[in-house]
Amino acid sequence: MAVLVTIEFPASADDYDRVNAVVDANDSPDGLIVHTASDLGGKMRVVDVWESPEKFAAFAENTLGPQVAEVLGDGGSAPGEPEFQELHNVEVHRTP
């Protein structure tokens, strides 16, 4: 069953974009269905849909964490704990 993953962390939109550019340079993460991010003025909120909490955890540990450290070094902050919510239905529609 797919899960909604919500996580907030202190970062600027520029920091997010720098890390995201490195993540996007790789293949699409295994298990990611939809990724969104919003700038809350000094912190970012990411709301994703993943195939499972385990797929998100593997991505966070093996890919995202090391890439944040590589791009931001000591300037990167630790994200809050992700919140997981099981989804009843997921439909992805392409918008122009």
Buried (B, 14 or more C-beta within 10 A) or exposed (E): EBBBBBBBBBBEBEBBEBBBEBBEEEEEBEBBBEBEBEBEEEBBBBBBBBBBBEBBBBBBEEBBBEBBEEBBEEEBEEBEEBEBEEEEEEEEEEEE
